[in-house]
Amino acid sequence: MCCAVLISAAAPELKIAAPGLTLNGLDEKLSSPFTDHLAQRFEGVRVITSRDIAALLGLQRQAQLLACGDAAANCMAELGNALGVDGVLIGDVVKLGRVVQLNLRIIDP
């Protein structure tokens, strides 16, 4: 009796951490809803938002990682490594008069 085994190599899931957008000229309370809304737009990518990060990391550790200020590259890399993600989404939303500009980039942890 002989059997053929078919092995399917599924593509690994791409995971991106999105700890939160920086808002300029807008209420900072909108950062989490903006980030959550943006995360829903990534098809085929698992986006880990600040709410997910809070659940995965202790609140103390999250505060340490997210309190890096503008020297965020090293901090975001550490966050990415801690979460086991392929990239960290950072960006800001800037309101300039009647224009709202979204600046995004993904850094490699």
C-alpha positions in Angstrom: 0.0 0.0 0.0 1.5 3.3 -1.1 0.3 6.8 -0.4 1.2 10.1 -2.0 1.6 13.0 0.3 1.0 16.5 -1.0 2.8 19.1 1.1 1.6 22.6 0.6 4.1 25.4 1.5 1.9 28.3 2.5 3.5 31.7 2.4 4.3 32.9 5.9 2.0 35.6 7.3 3.5 39.1 7.2 3.2 40.8 10.5 3.5 44.5 11.1 3.3 46.4 14.4 1.5 49.7 14.4 2.0 51.2 17.9 0.2 54.4 17.0 0.4 57.4 14.7 1.6 60.8 15.9 -1.0 63.6 15.4 0.0 67.2 14.7 -2.8 69.8 14.7 -5.4 67.1 15.6 -6.6 65.8 19.0 -4.1 63.1 20.2 -7.1 61.0 21.3 -7.7 60.2 17.6 -4.4 58.4 17.3 -5.8 55.0 18.3 -8.9 55.2 16.1 -6.8 56.4 13.1 -4.3 53.6 13.6 -7.0 51.0 14.0 -8.8 52.2 10.8 -5.5 52.1 8.9 -4.7 48.6 10.1 -8.0 47.3 8.7 -6.9 48.4 5.2 -3.9 46.1 5.0 -5.1 43.0 3.2 -3.1 39.8 3.8 -1.1 41.4 6.5 -1.5 41.0 10.2 -1.3 44.4 11.8 -0.6 44.5 15.5 -2.0 47.7 17.0 -1.4 49.5 20.3 -4.3 47.6 21.8 -2.7 44.3 20.7 0.6 45.4 22.0 -0.9 46.3 25.4 -2.3 42.7 25.6 1.0 41.1 24.5 3.4 43.2 26.6 3.1 44.2 30.2 1.9 47.8 30.7 5.3 48.7 32.3 7.3 47.2 29.4 5.0 48.9 26.8 5.5 52.3 28.5 9.3 51.8 28.4 9.2 50.8 24.7 6.8 53.6 23.6 8.4 56.4 25.7 11.4 56.8 23.4 10.5 60.2 22.1 11.9 61.2 18.7 14.8 58.8 18.8 12.2 56.1 18.0 14.2 54.0 15.5 16.0 52.0 18.1 13.0 51.8 20.3 10.7 50.7 17.5 13.3 48.1 16.5 13.3 46.7 20.0 9.5 46.7 20.0 9.5 44.9 16.7 11.9 42.3 18.0 9.8 41.8 21.2 6.7 41.2 19.1 8.3 39.1 16.5 7.1 41.2 13.6 8.5 41.7 10.1 8.2 45.5 10.3 7.0 48.4 12.4 4.7 51.0 11.0 5.5 54.5 12.1 4.0 57.7 10.9 2.1 60.9 11.5 -1.0 62.7 10.5 -0.5 66.5 10.0 -3.3 69.0 9.7 -2.2 72.0 7.7 -5.2 74.4 7.4 -7.8 72.4 5.5 -5.4 69.8 4.3 -4.7 66.6 6.2 -1.5 64.8 5.3 -0.6 61.2 6.2 3.1 60.2 6.3 3.9 56.5 6.8 6.9 54.2 6.7 7.7 50.7 7.8 11.0 50.1 9.5 12.8 46.8 9.7 13.2 45.6 13.3 
